[in-house]
Amino acid sequence: MPVYQEAEQIQAQTIIVIHPGSMYLRMGRASDLKPVTLLHAVARRRLPSGIKYKDSFLPSAVILTKELTQAMEESRLQVSHTLQSCLQSDGCRRYATPPQQIAAFNRRSIPEISSPCNMKWTKTGHDIVVGDDILSLDPEEESNFNIHFPYKRGELNIHMGPGGSLKAIMADLKTIWEYVLTEKLDIPLRDLKHYRAVLVVPDIYHRSYLKELTTLLLDEIGFGRCILLQDHVGALFGAGLGYACVVDVGAQKISVSCVEDAISHKDTRVRMDYGSADVTQTFFWLLQKSAFPYKLCDPINKLDALLLDQLKIDFCHVDLNVCGSQEKTFVIRKPKKQTETYTLQVGDECLIAPLSLFQPELFRITGIHNVHVQKRSLGDPEDPYDENYLRETSRRGMKESLDHSSEIQEETANIPTNAGEDEVVVDTVNDNVPSLSNRDLEAPRDFVIPQQLLGLDQAILQSIERCSNEDFKRKMYSCVLVVGSGLKFKGIGTWLRNRISLQTPYMYRPGKYLKKQLYDILRNIYIVVFQKRKTFSF
């Protein structure tokens, strides 16, 4: 008689969830109310003869040529005209203050000077600085360090410079994650064999990178077990939904895919190389056009980069009831310097910046952006059961199935039939089955027009249109889940909903499905009555 062992009960305190991002890392126990959040970066002391390297906190702005400036200005005017054609909640048309008037006010703005703040630069004798401690690192000391962000644009930051190899990035991840485990979560590394790790990975991934990350968790850091979870699937679980079109707006990327029953459908996945950090750079460009009073602001500087990001959070919105110029204040605090308080006027640039997500031509300030889809895996020579093996075996199985179907079809064709009331009609096998030479289960279909960058609403619509059937599309149109910290602007949810609803095909709009069902029922009744009239006379 077989003996069944009771399943081991796993405590939530022994599960560590790791969610790495391009800007921040979130890590914590599954039982924690909030995870530990810190800058996902590491600074390593450079050798005396080493090459200087430093990843920027914001996407680097490109040099604005005459043609680029003109193209961005046209896009800005297009968004501005769209806003002027909108109505307020009381039915009145919106109005905007001329940028020249706002710029004249900002040019006269003089900062109020007060005593220095309590912020202090820190110096360290260590060769490695991790996370938020980089922000307070003394500039003179920082010049001796190379700063690395392991993730960029939603995937591993592999490049040709120092620390850009896959092995170096894995070493950086090991340093950062072990620091959080030991210093923030108070878990000794020797006890990690009793812990399980849940690593949140992008929905569009490289299988070779996932293999390296698994090796890092199990062999290098020393977790007892681990599991990899796609971020869109995890978002669906967290929201308590069974299906949704998931939109993740991060600092440096936006990803979209359709998820149902914990499966992110491969053909619907798309990732765009822009995010809320690009909105920050666009907002800074718009502020400069209005004579931004803080003339020494430099996005390359870490404190100024964080200041601009905070100004975007505080000032930007999509509230159509806010019209004209608004007076705002912000404070500049830097160690060993006097505190400066600025007063400025802002206008529709506070709305244009977040709406650049729907007009991505404005993101040309940060260079060329790419659109990614899930690529076909090239296989793993160390894995005898990789995707190539599964693909070939599935093709062989399909070929055997088609051969078997053709044999049945030939046998059926040879059976004599008698015409009459008892005649049986056998449907033939569909002749439109794609040939084996053209059948590719893994290669995604063409997703975008070359050299064209999708706006947020267009990416959602095209992702849903790539669903396999109408019922699936209808589900996705009825439930769009937006996650991530890059879309926390007042009123932008209503704007996104309106943009999608205006472009949703008529047959997928709410209420149209029931009408279509009723039409199908009436059509079937009509067909039945019509056929009976051919047989019976009334």
N, C-alpha and C positions, 0 to 999 in steps of 0.2 A: 504494500500500500504506500503510495507516494506521500512524502512528508513535505508540507508547505511551510516555508519560513515566513514569518511576518515581515512585511516591508519596513525598512528602516525609516523611522520618522525623522524628517529633516526640520530642524529649527530655523526660523527666519533669521535669527541672530547670526547664524553661520553661513548665510548667503550674502555675498558681496556683489553689488551691482555696479558695473563700471560703464560710464557713458562718456567716451572721449569726444571732444569737439574741436573745431578749428581754433577757437578762442579760449574756451573754458573746459575744464574737466569736472564732471560730477560723479562722485563715488560715495557709497554708503551701504549700510546693512539694509536688507530687505525690510526690516522692522523699523527703520528710522523714519521719522516724520519728514525730514528734509535731508538731502544729501549734502556732503561737503563739496563746496564749489570753490575752485581756485583757478588762477591763470594756468592754462595748459602749456607751459613753457619751462625751459631749463637754460640756465646760463653756465657756461663752462669757461674756466680761466684759460686764456689762450697762451700757447707756448711763445717764448720770446721771438722765435722766427716763424710763428704760425701766420696763416692768412686770416685777415679780419673778415668776419661774417656776422650779419645781424638780420634776423627776420623782423619785418615791420609789424607794428600792432594793428595798423589799418592797411588795406590794399594800397599800394603805391600809385600815386597820381601820375599820369603821363604828361608830357609837354604838349600844351594846347597849340596846335597849328591853326592857321586861318580857316582851313576847310573844316577841321574838327570843331572849332568854336562856332562856326556858322551852323553846322549840323546840330550841335547841342542846343543852340539858341532856337532853331526851328522847332525842335522837340519841346523845349520849354514853353514856347508860345502856343504850341498845340495843346498842351495840358492846361495852360492858362486860359485859353479860349473855351475849353471844355468846362472849366470851373465857372467862368462868367455866364455860360449858358444854363447853369444849374439854378435851381430854385431853393430858397430857404424853406423851413418847415411851415412858415406862415404864408407861403405862396409868393413872396416877393423875390425878385431876381437878385442874385448876388452882385456885389460891387467890390472893386479892388482899388487900393491906393496906388497911384503911379510909383514905380520903383525909384524915379528921380527924387520924388518927395521924401521917400524913406531914406535914400542915400544922403540927402542934404541934412537930415536930422542926425544920422549916425556919424557924419563927418564932424559935427559939432560936439559929439559926446566926449566928455573928459572923465577918466576914471577917478573914483574916490579912493584915496590912499589911506590905509590904516596900518596898525602895527603888524609885524610878521606873525604868522601862525605858529602853532606848536609842532608842525611837521618837521622832521629831521631826516637827513640822509643817513644811511647806515653803511658802515664799512665792515667787511668780513675777511677773515683769514682763510675761509674755505675755498676750495677750488670749484665747488658746485653750488649754485643758488637755484632754488626751485620755487615755482609758483609766484604768489603775490609778493614775496620778498624781493623779486626783481624790480618791482615798481619803486621801492624805497632805496635801491642801491645807488650809492653816490656816483654822480656822473664821471668823476675822475677814476673811480674804481671800475665803473662799468666799461670804460674804454679798454680795459684789459680782458674783457669777457666776450665770448661769442654767444649770442642768444638764438635759441632754436625753438621753433614751434613744430612738434612732430606731425601735426595735421594741418593741411591747407586745402581750402576749397572742398572740404568734405572727404578727403582721402589722404593717405600718407604723403608727407611733404618730401618726396624724392626729387633731388636736384643735383646739379653738377658741382656745387660748391662744397666747402668743408662741412662735414656732418650730414651730407645729403644722401649717403648710401643707405640701403635697407638695413644693414647691420647696425649702422650708427643710429638710425631712427629707433630701432628696437632697444638699443642701449639707453636712449633718452626716455623712452616709455617705461622701461624697467626702473630707471632712477626716479621718475616722477611718481609712478604708481606705488613703489615701495615707500617713498617718502610719505604719501598720504596714508598708507596702511599703518605705518609705525607712528608717525607724528600726529595725525589727525584722528585716526580711528583706534589708536592704542592697541594694535594687534601685532604681537611679535612675529617676525618672519618664520620662526621655527614652528609656530602653531598653525601656519596656513594649510598644512596638510589635512587639518580638520575642517577647512572651510571650502565652500563651493563658490565659483565665480560665474556671474552672468555678464558677458561682454556684449554691449549693444554695438552692432556693426551697421554700416550703411546698407540701404536697400540695393544699390548698385555697387558691386564689390569685385575685387580681384581675388580669385580663389587662392592664388599663391600667397597673397598678403594674409588671408585668413589662416592659412596653415602656419605662417610665422607667428601670428598673434596667439594661436593656440599653443604653439611650442613655448612662447614666452610665458604664458600663464601657468602651464603645467610643469615645464622643466626648469625655467629660469627663476620665476618668482616662487613657485612651489605650491600652488593650489592643489587640493586633493582631486577636484573635478571641475570641469568648466562646461559651459554651453554658450553658443553664439546665437544672439537674437537680433533679427533685423529691426531697425528702429521704427519702421512703419507698423510692423506687427506689434511691437511693444506699445506703441501709441494707441493702437486699436484696443488692446487689452486694458490699458489704463483708462480709456474712455468708456469701457464697458459696452462696446458695440460689436456687432457680428460682422458688419461690412461697412466700408467707407472708402471714398477717395481721399487718401491721406496726403496732406501738404505740409512739409516740414520746412519752415523758414528759419535758417540759421544765420550765423554771422557772415559766412562767406559762400554759402550755397543755398539753393532751394531745390528740394527733391519732391517728386510727385509719383504716386503709384496707386493702383486700385487693389485693395486688400479685401478678401472674403474668406471666412473660416480659417484665419491664421495663415493664409497663403497670399503673398505678394506676387501678383501675376507679372511675369517677366516682360511681356510685350508692352505693358503699360508704364514701365518705369522710365523716368527721365530725371536728369539732374542738370541744373543750370549753374554756371560758375559766377553767380552773384548773390548777394544777401544783404543783411542789414548794415554791414560795414561799408558796402558800396553806397547805400543810402546816406551814410554819414559823410562820405566824401562828396557826394552830390549836394548835400545840404550845405557843406562848407563852401562849395563853388557858388551856390546861390547866395549865401551870406556875403561873400566877397563882392558879388555884383551889386549888393546894397551897401557897400562901404562898411564892412565889419569893423567895429572900432578896435578890436584887439589885433593890432597890426603885426605883432610878433608871433602870432599863432603858427605853429609848424606841425603838421600831422605826423611828421617823422618822429618828433619828440613824444615820449611815452605819456607824459602828463597831459600834453596838449591833445593827444589822440583820445585819451580817456575823457577829457573835457568836451571835445566835440561830440563824442558818443553820448555823453550825458545831456548836452544841449539838444541833441536830436530827440532823446527820450522826453525831455521836459517841454520842448517847444512844438514838435511836429504832431500833427493830428489830421483827420479828414472830417472835421466838423463843418458842414456847409453853412451853419448858422453864424460862424465867426467870419466876419467880413472886415475889410479895411486894415489899417495898421494897428498893431498892438505893441505896447511898451513892455519890455522884458528886462530883467536884470540877471547878471551872472557874476560869479566871484572867481578870481584867479588866486589860487593858493599854491605857493611853491616854497620849499625849505630855504631858509636864509634870505628870503626876499619879502618885501612888503606886500600886504594883501591889497589887491585891486578889485574894485567893484564897478562894473560897467553897466550902463543903461543904453539900450538900443531899441529900435523899432523893427518889427518884422511884419511881413505881409503874407501874400499867398505862397511864398517860398516854403512856409511851414506845411502847406498842403501839397505843393509840387514835389517835394523831396520824397515823401512816402508813396505818392502816386507814380514815381519813377519805376516802381515794381511793375506797373502796367505799361510803361513807356521806357523799355530798357535801353533805348538809344541814349538816354541821359547817363547811363553807366559807362559810356565810352571814356569818361574822365579817368577810369581806372584800367583802361586798356581793352584788349580783345577778350571776349568771353566765349567759352565753348558750351555746347550742349552734349551731354553724355547719355547713352543708353546702355543697357546690359549687353556686354560683348560676349561672344562665344568663347568658351574656355579652350585653351590649346592643349589641355591635358597635363598630367603630372607623371613624369617617368618613374617616380617612386611609388606610384599608386596603381596596382594592376586593375583596379576596378574604378578608374577615373571616368570622366564624362565621355571620353572617346570610346571606351569599352561599352558603356551603357548605350551610347548612341548607335554603335555598330550592332550590338545585340538587339536593340529595339528595331533597327532596320531589317535585320534578318527575320525577326518575328513578324514584322509587317509583311515582308515578302512571302513568308510561308502562309500567312493568313490570306493574302491576295491570291496565291496559287490555289489554296483550298477553295476559295470562293469561286474562282474560275472553273474548277473541276465540277463543283455543284451546279454551276450555271450550264455547263455543257451537258451534264446528265439530265437536267431539267428540260433542256431544249430537245433532247432526244425522246422524251416521253410523249406518246401520242395522246391527243386530247380530243374529246367529242364535243362538238358545238351544241349548245342548248342551254336550258335554264340552270343546269348543274355545272356549267363551265367555271373553272377556277383560273383566275388570272394571277400569275406570279410576277412580282416586280423584279426587273433585272437589276444587276449591280450597276451602280452609278458609274458612267464612263468618264466622269470628270475627276476621278481620283488622281492626284498628282503622281507623276512618275517618281521612282525611287531616286533617280539621279537629281531631281529638282527638290526633293523633300529635305528640308533642313529644320530639325526640331528646335535647334538652339539659336539660330541666327534671327535676330529681331528684324521686323520690317522697317523700312525707311520711316523716320519719325519727323524730321524737320526738313525744311528747304535749306540747302547749303547756304552758308553765310547769313542766315537770318536768325536773330535771337528772339526767343519767345517771351512775351509778357506772362505774368502770373496767371491771368485768366485763360490765355491761349494754351498754356501748358496743361492746365487742368482739363480743358475741353478736348485737347488732342489725346491726352492720356485716357480719358473716358471713351473716346471714339475708337480706341484700339482694343476695347473689350471684345470678347468673343461672340456675344449674342445680345439681342435687344433687352432681354430681361436683366442681364448683368449691367448693361448701360443704364437702364432705368433705375436700378438700385444705386448706382454711383452718383447719378444726377440728384437723387433724393437725399444724399448724405455725403457732405464734404467736411472732413475733419482737418482743421488747421492747428498745427502744433509748432513749438519753437518760440523763442523770445524775439524774433525779428519782425513780428507783425503786431506788436502791442501799441498800435496807434488808435486813438479814439475815433470811431466811426468808420474805420477801414473794413470792418466785417460787413457792414451794410453795403459799402461800395462794391466789395467783392461779390456779395450775393446778387446785387443788381446786375453787375457785369455778366455773371454766369447765367442768370435767368433770362437776360435779353438775348443771349446767344444759344440757349438751349434749344435743340430741335423741337418742333411743335409736338411731335408724338411722345416726347419724354417729359413734357411739362406736367405739373400736378393737375389731376382731374382729367387729363386727356386719356389716361390709360383706361379708365372706366368707360369713357365714351367709345374707345376703340373696341373694348370687349363687347359692349352693347351692339356696335356695328357688326362685329363678327357673328354674334348670335343671330341678328336679323338677316344677315347675308346667308347664313346656313339655313335658316327657316325658308328664305326665298328660294334657295336652291332646291330644297326638299319639295316645296310646293310646285316648283317648276317641273321637277322630274316626275312628280305624281300626275301632273296635268298631261304629260306625255303618255301616261299609262291608263289613267282613268278619265272619264268624262263626267263633269259635274252638271 
